[in-house]
Amino acid sequence: MDGMGRQYRIAEAEGVAPVTQKKTGTLLTHVSTAPHKYDGAVNTPVHRTSTIVFNTYEEFENSAKAPFNYGRHGTPTSVAFEQAIAALDGAAGSVSTGSGLSAITLALMAFAKSGDHVLMSDNVYSPSRRFCTEMLGKFGVEVEFYAPMIGAGIEKLFRKNTAVLFLEAPGSITFEVCDIGALVKSAKAKKTTTIMDNSWATPLLFKPLANGVDVSVMSATKYICGHSDVILGVASGTADSYPLLKKTALQLGLCAGSEELYLGLRGLRTLEVRLKEHQSRALEMAQWLEKQPAVSRVMHPALAACPGHDNWKKYFKGSSGTFGIVLKEGDKKKVARMLDGFKIFHMGASWGGYESLCFPQQPQSNRTAIPVTEPGFFLRLHIGFEDIDDLKTDLAEGFKRLAG
Ligand SMILES: *Cc1c(COP(=O)(O)O)cnc(C)c1O
């Protein structure tokens, strides 16, 4: 039909191939690809669209039920990414958002309302914490921070109005691994919604929903995208929790950019191989760091000395490339000498990319349930794909600058 013929195809919701493969490698490689739909192109294209046009008034009248009716509500690219994440998470559905933080705030806003009480792990990502104390506080939600290693003791903290229990494992900066099973069990007994930040593990190393969590949130910015060039978030829900997540995202006007969603899908293709490589390199580095005299403690969930190591063994299938250390030296000037002279490690926020990072964020101002009194200096490391001996040399020379 020519331009005036108005035979626009309203794409089918199942515009992406149904997932029939269950094993991770095959799933990651083929989920949400549909070459038969896109003239043989392997990758699902970037759909840049705001407007979706209708052929008839009848179609317009029924547009709310159509798979696509407006760019913000979803496009074949967003559906492809969301279906891929839902398949990995074992979710009824996933909602993509413009950032990991907005996936977290979406989940909290969906399940907490004015007058409610929210239990938040003391070691959450600090912007999640700030959202709770400032924004949720402003809307009349009371937030209480709990000690991450509280385990079954959480039971005593539930109130009649506790609407949400929020978990993050391992915790940001301090890397404790909570007893996910015990926390979830208590929440279920109190009919409280559980939300978990699973950015560190991704569904490849831990599946929150299969462990009874109601909503899994991730910063796809990190390992999913994997190249330090995208900001993207996603929240996955069960048959019970997904509808409210989706509805809330629509009401808040949250959506992710098509280019970012495309890069999220592209990142998924190599997620398993990248994570395996991050795991072995980070573990080798963590074990090497345990032997360095300048280091007082290594916070890596796969090492016996990490708080919650037994929980990690119980719940996780592996570890990723992000962990922390505490330096014995607490003098900022000396630490700065070490950090400023690194040749390979960049100092920067985020992690999950191909490059190694060293991030000097201190946890003290972001803890209230368990104040941090440990002397020394906290560093978060992300181990990328540089030569491991080059990385060790970079750190060893840094320790010399620290001492000298
Ligand atoms: C980075 C991070 C986030 C936020 O992700 P953005 O995509 O940067 O918004 C949330 N949770 C954790 C644990 C993170 O490390």
The ligand as a Tripos MOL2 file, in Angstrom:
@<TRIPOS>MOLECULE
LIG
   15    15     1     0     0
SMALL
NO_CHARGES

@<TRIPOS>ATOM
      1 C1         24.7720    1.4450   40.6100 C.3       1 LIG1
      2 C2         23.7900    0.8260   41.5110 C.ar      1 LIG1
      3 C3         22.4520    1.1850   41.4530 C.ar      1 LIG1
      4 C4         21.9430    2.3220   40.5940 C.3       1 LIG1
      5 O1         22.0650    2.0690   39.2590 O.3       1 LIG1
      6 P1         22.0410    3.2330   38.1470 P.3       1 LIG1
      7 O2         21.8080    2.4610   36.9070 O.co2     1 LIG1
      8 O3         23.3560    3.9210   38.2190 O.co2     1 LIG1
      9 O4         20.9050    4.1380   38.4880 O.co2     1 LIG1
     10 C5         21.5630    0.5130   42.2540 C.ar      1 LIG1
     11 N1         21.9620   -0.4630   43.0790 N.ar      1 LIG1
     12 C6         23.2560   -0.8310   43.1690 C.ar      1 LIG1
     13 C7         23.6330   -1.9170   44.1060 C.3       1 LIG1
     14 C8         24.2070   -0.1900   42.3940 C.ar      1 LIG1
     15 O5         25.4820   -0.5170   42.5390 O.3       1 LIG1
@<TRIPOS>BOND
     1     1     2 1
     2     2     3 ar
     3     2    14 ar
     4     3     4 1
     5     3    10 ar
     6     4     5 1
     7     5     6 1
     8     6     7 2
     9     6     8 1
    10     6     9 1
    11    10    11 ar
    12    11    12 ar
    13    12    13 1
    14    12    14 ar
    15    14    15 1
@<TRIPOS>SUBSTRUCTURE
     1 LIG1         1 GROUP 0 **** ****
